[in-house]
Amino acid sequence: MTVPDEVDIIVCGGGSCGCVVAGRLANLDHNLQVLLIEGGESNLNNPWVFRPGICEQNQCGRI
């Protein structure tokens, strides 16, 4: 995944509202370039983020 040099819309904040807004804008017009940004460290190659099925190995849901 690469970040484009130019986008039409930038949504700041990847919380529930930011994700909904970005998703709806992207579905509104498939020609729009929508960029969703969130603060924090990069998780681009983090397998825990891209493979939620291994959540049990991450002790997800344990108290």
C-alpha positions in Angstrom: 0.0 0.0 0.0 1.3 3.4 -0.9 0.2 6.9 0.0 -0.8 8.9 -3.1 0.8 12.2 -3.8 -2.6 13.9 -4.1 -6.1 13.1 -2.6 -9.5 14.6 -2.8 -10.5 14.3 0.8 -8.5 13.7 4.0 -10.4 12.4 7.1 -8.5 12.9 10.3 -9.1 10.3 13.0 -9.6 6.6 12.5 -12.1 6.0 15.2 -15.6 4.8 14.6 -16.9 8.1 13.2 -13.8 8.7 11.0 -14.0 5.2 9.5 -17.7 5.6 8.8 -17.2 9.0 7.1 -14.3 7.8 5.0 -16.2 4.7 4.0 -19.3 6.5 3.0 -17.4 9.1 1.0 -15.5 6.4 -0.8 -18.7 4.5 -1.6 -20.4 7.7 -2.7 -18.0 8.2 -5.7 -15.5 5.5 -6.6 -13.4 8.1 -8.4 -12.7 10.0 -5.1 -9.3 9.5 -3.5 -10.1 9.4 0.3 -7.2 9.3 2.8 -7.9 8.2 6.4 -5.2 9.1 8.8 -4.8 8.2 12.5 -2.1 9.1 15.0 0.2 6.5 16.5 2.8 4.2 15.3 2.8 2.5 11.9 1.1 -1.0 11.9 1.5 -1.6 8.2 3.3 -5.0 8.6 1.8 -5.9 11.9 0.2 -9.4 11.5 -2.1 -8.8 14.5 -3.8 -5.9 12.6 -4.2 -7.6 9.3 -5.1 -11.1 10.6 -7.9 -10.6 13.2 -8.5 -14.4 13.1 -5.5 -14.9 15.3 -7.0 -12.9 18.0 -7.1 -15.9 20.3 -3.3 -16.1 20.1 -3.2 -12.5 21.2 -5.3 -13.4 24.2 -8.1 -11.2 23.0 -11.1 -11.2 25.4 -9.2 -12.6 28.4 -9.3 -10.7 31.6 
